[in-house]
């Protein structure tokens, strides 16, 4: 069985041929999908944490100067980003 982390070798003679064991391939793909879903969930938690920390940091800035940070487009995008719901 080929490891999901291996790079694709398009010169491999059997690259375009069907897998020898479809059930094994389904299991491999399900495992890969599960890993990707967990990784995506972890990234969403990380983004949420960073957004919270960014808001906390901005609250420590002198209110007269806060607009210099909060008016920047990248700040607005960063704190307002939410995952798309499919």
Kinemage of the C-alpha trace (Angstrom):
@kinemage 1
@onewidth
@group {chain A} dominant
@subgroup {mainchain}
@vectorlist {calphas} color= white
{ca unk a 1} P 0.000 0.000 0.000
{ca unk a 2} L 1.314 3.442 -0.879
{ca unk a 3} L 1.616 5.957 1.925
{ca unk a 4} L -0.676 8.998 1.583
{ca unk a 5} L 2.222 11.335 2.339
{ca unk a 6} L 4.299 10.130 -0.631
{ca unk a 7} L 4.526 12.419 -3.607
{ca unk a 8} L 2.682 11.380 -6.741
{ca unk a 9} L 4.895 9.841 -9.375
{ca unk a 10} L 3.196 10.410 -12.724
{ca unk a 11} L 5.855 8.259 -14.404
{ca unk a 12} L 4.764 5.255 -12.377
{ca unk a 13} L 3.408 2.662 -14.803
{ca unk a 14} L 0.430 1.842 -12.619
{ca unk a 15} L -0.411 5.441 -11.603
{ca unk a 16} L -3.547 5.534 -13.744
{ca unk a 17} L -4.576 1.934 -13.171
{ca unk a 18} L -7.221 1.174 -10.562
{ca unk a 19} L -6.047 0.164 -7.093
{ca unk a 20} L -5.489 -3.528 -6.621
{ca unk a 21} L -7.769 -3.629 -3.583
{ca unk a 22} L -10.631 -1.092 -3.722
{ca unk a 23} L -11.522 -1.656 -0.066
{ca unk a 24} L -7.937 -0.905 0.967
{ca unk a 25} L -8.006 2.261 -1.121
{ca unk a 26} L -11.305 3.336 0.445
{ca unk a 27} L -9.847 2.783 3.909
{ca unk a 28} L -6.755 4.797 2.999
{ca unk a 29} L -8.852 7.651 1.627
{ca unk a 30} L -11.139 7.634 4.676
{ca unk a 31} L -8.113 7.816 6.952
{ca unk a 32} L -6.664 10.672 4.906
{ca unk a 33} L -10.004 12.517 4.972
{ca unk a 34} L -10.259 12.071 8.734
{ca unk a 35} L -6.737 13.451 9.157
{ca unk a 36} L -7.537 16.471 6.968
{ca unk a 37} L -10.759 17.163 8.889
{ca unk a 38} L -8.893 17.056 12.206
{ca unk a 39} L -6.178 19.316 10.847
{ca unk a 40} L -8.798 21.786 9.601
{ca unk a 41} L -10.565 21.784 12.986
{ca unk a 42} L -7.233 22.433 14.714
{ca unk a 43} L -6.562 25.358 12.376
{ca unk a 44} L -9.993 26.832 13.133
{ca unk a 45} L -9.206 26.672 16.866
{ca unk a 46} L -5.845 28.311 16.224
{ca unk a 47} L -7.437 31.123 14.201
{ca unk a 48} L -10.055 31.703 16.902
{ca unk a 49} L -7.317 31.900 19.544
{ca unk a 50} L -5.266 34.337 17.479
{ca unk a 51} L -8.318 36.529 16.843
{ca unk a 52} L -9.014 36.648 20.585
{ca unk a 53} L -5.400 37.551 21.325
{ca unk a 54} L -5.446 40.251 18.640
{ca unk a 55} L -8.580 41.815 20.136
{ca unk a 56} L -6.980 41.728 23.596
{ca unk a 57} L -3.812 43.373 22.305
{ca unk a 58} L -5.783 46.123 20.589
{ca unk a 59} L -7.722 46.832 23.778
{ca unk a 60} L -4.387 47.628 25.471
{ca unk a 61} L -3.612 50.366 22.920
{ca unk a 62} L -4.376 53.960 23.893
{ca unk a 63} L -7.921 54.657 22.609
{ca unk a 64} L -6.690 57.757 20.760
{ca unk a 65} L -4.292 55.597 18.709
{ca unk a 66} L -6.419 52.459 18.413
{ca unk a 67} L -7.943 53.535 15.096
{ca unk a 68} L -4.462 53.460 13.522
{ca unk a 69} L -4.543 49.689 13.990
{ca unk a 70} L -8.229 48.832 13.675
{ca unk a 71} L -8.742 50.765 10.439
{ca unk a 72} L -6.149 48.684 8.561
{ca unk a 73} L -7.817 46.295 6.122
{ca unk a 74} L -5.704 43.293 7.165
{ca unk a 75} L -6.773 43.800 10.793
{ca unk a 76} L -10.441 43.905 9.803
{ca unk a 77} L -10.082 40.792 7.664
{ca unk a 78} L -8.193 38.935 10.392
{ca unk a 79} L -10.668 39.564 13.202
{ca unk a 80} L -13.753 39.094 11.025
{ca unk a 81} L -12.687 35.878 9.253
{ca unk a 82} L -15.004 32.931 9.851
{ca unk a 83} L -14.923 29.474 8.292
{ca unk a 84} L -17.336 28.940 5.438
{ca unk a 85} L -20.242 26.707 6.277
{ca unk a 86} L -20.950 24.217 3.510
